[in-house]
Amino acid sequence: MNDFEDRLKKAIQRGEKRSAAKSEAIRAQALSEEELRELHSKLRLQLSDYIEKCVGALPNHFPGFQLETIYGEKGWGAACYRDDLDLTGGRRRSLYSRLEMTIRPYSSVHVLELTAKGAIRNKETFNRSYFEKLEEVDVDTFTNYIDVWIIEYAEIYSGAGR
């Protein structure tokens, strides 16, 4: 019986060591809060520059749009907008169009989030959002969404009968 007890204790110790080693490996693999914050900042800078470049192309195709850089508590990115005057039917009314795209600020949920809002002639045309866990971000996926959403806005705007 003594031999059994010794083997049982050793088996329990081995199991505890394996569990501790596994937990330590998981802890070492997980990014610290500061590393996550730095990663978010790096990705935000890269993608907000790309957003500004792409959104900035719209005024070249649609004269009258003005580019605006967005930064702060709303996020980082860009918007372009225009305010048209409609005088049809003897009434005067303002028609506002805007595309806004941002990377949301860092938060405790540890995700990178891209948002886009589009309005054409006073009507919201779309409101989009996409996010991934910071540790799993694929920059190409984000740049693809940026491209697709800007192209979608341009297509809708060009068909709206300016």
C-alpha positions in Angstrom: 0.0 0.0 0.0 2.9 2.3 0.7 4.2 1.9 -2.8 0.7 2.8 -4.2 0.5 6.0 -2.0 4.0 7.1 -3.3 3.0 6.6 -6.9 -0.3 8.4 -6.4 1.4 11.4 -4.8 4.0 11.5 -7.6 1.2 11.3 -10.2 -0.6 14.2 -8.5 2.6 16.3 -8.4 3.2 15.6 -12.1 -0.3 16.7 -12.9 0.0 19.9 -10.9 3.4 20.7 -12.6 1.8 20.1 -16.0 -1.1 22.3 -15.1 1.2 25.1 -13.8 3.4 24.9 -16.9 0.4 25.1 -19.2 -1.0 28.1 -17.2 2.4 29.8 -17.4 2.6 29.2 -21.2 -0.9 30.7 -21.6 0.0 33.7 -19.5 3.3 34.2 -21.4 1.4 34.0 -24.7 -1.3 36.5 -23.7 -0.4 40.1 -24.4 -0.2 42.4 -21.5 -2.6 45.4 -21.3 0.2 47.8 -22.3 1.3 45.6 -25.2 -2.4 45.5 -26.4 -2.6 49.3 -26.1 0.6 49.7 -28.1 -0.6 47.2 -30.8 -3.9 49.1 -31.1 -2.1 52.4 -31.4 0.2 51.0 -34.2 -2.7 49.5 -36.1 -4.9 52.6 -35.6 -2.1 54.8 -37.1 -1.6 52.6 -40.1 -5.3 52.2 -40.9 -6.3 55.8 -40.1 -3.7 57.0 -42.6 -5.1 54.6 -45.2 -8.6 55.8 -44.5 -7.6 59.4 -44.9 -5.9 58.6 -48.2 -8.9 56.7 -49.6 -11.6 59.1 -48.4 -9.5 61.9 -49.7 -9.9 60.5 -53.2 -13.6 61.2 -53.2 -13.4 65.0 -53.6 -11.3 64.4 -56.8 -14.2 62.6 -58.3 -17.1 64.6 -56.8 -16.2 68.3 -56.7 -17.6 70.2 -53.8 -16.7 67.6 -51.2 -14.4 68.7 -48.5 -12.0 66.5 -46.5 -12.0 66.5 -42.7 -9.5 64.6 -40.5 -11.1 63.0 -37.5 -9.3 62.3 -34.2 -10.2 62.1 -30.6 -12.9 60.4 -28.6 -14.9 59.4 -31.7 -11.9 57.7 -33.2 -9.3 58.3 -35.8 -9.9 58.5 -39.5 -11.5 60.9 -42.0 -14.7 62.3 -43.4 -15.7 64.1 -46.5 -18.9 66.2 -46.8 -20.7 68.6 -48.9 -23.8 70.8 -48.5 -25.9 71.4 -51.6 -28.7 73.8 -52.1 -31.9 72.6 -53.7 -34.2 75.2 -55.2 -36.7 72.9 -56.9 -40.4 73.6 -56.4 -39.8 77.2 -55.4 -38.5 76.1 -52.0 -35.0 76.4 -50.7 -33.5 73.4 -48.8 -30.1 72.2 -47.8 -29.0 68.7 -48.9 -26.2 67.4 -46.8 -24.0 64.4 -47.8 -21.2 62.9 -45.7 -19.0 59.8 -45.5 -17.2 59.3 -42.2 -14.9 56.4 -41.4 -12.9 55.9 -38.2 -11.0 53.4 -36.1 -12.6 53.5 -32.7 -10.4 54.3 -29.6 -8.8 51.6 -27.5 -11.1 49.9 -25.0 -11.0 47.2 -22.4 -12.7 44.7 -24.8 -9.3 44.5 -26.7 -10.7 44.8 -30.3 -9.8 46.9 -33.3 -13.1 48.4 -34.7 -13.7 50.1 -38.0 -16.9 52.1 -38.3 -18.4 53.9 -41.3 -21.4 56.1 -41.7 -22.7 57.5 -45.0 -25.5 60.0 -45.7 -26.6 61.3 -49.1 -28.9 64.2 -49.6 -30.0 64.2 -46.0 -30.6 60.4 -45.9 -28.5 57.9 -44.1 -27.4 55.4 -46.7 -25.4 53.0 -44.5 -23.9 52.5 -41.0 -21.3 49.8 -40.9 -19.0 48.3 -38.3 -16.3 45.6 -38.4 -14.0 44.4 -35.6 -11.5 41.8 -34.7 -9.6 40.8 -31.5 -6.4 42.8 -31.4 -4.3 39.6 -31.2 -6.0 38.3 -34.4 -6.1 41.5 -36.6 -5.6 41.0 -40.3 -4.8 44.4 -41.7 -5.6 43.3 -45.3 -9.2 42.5 -44.2 -9.6 46.0 -42.7 -8.1 47.7 -45.8 -10.5 45.6 -47.9 -13.5 46.8 -45.9 -12.3 50.4 -46.2 -12.0 50.1 -50.0 -15.4 48.3 -50.4 -17.3 50.8 -48.2 -15.9 53.9 -49.9 -16.6 52.4 -53.3 -20.1 51.5 -52.2 -20.7 55.1 -51.0 -19.3 56.5 -54.3 -21.6 54.3 -56.3 -24.7 55.2 -54.2 -23.8 58.9 -54.3 -23.2 58.9 -58.1 -26.6 57.3 -58.7 -28.5 59.6 -56.3 -29.2 62.2 -59.0 -27.0 65.1 -57.8 
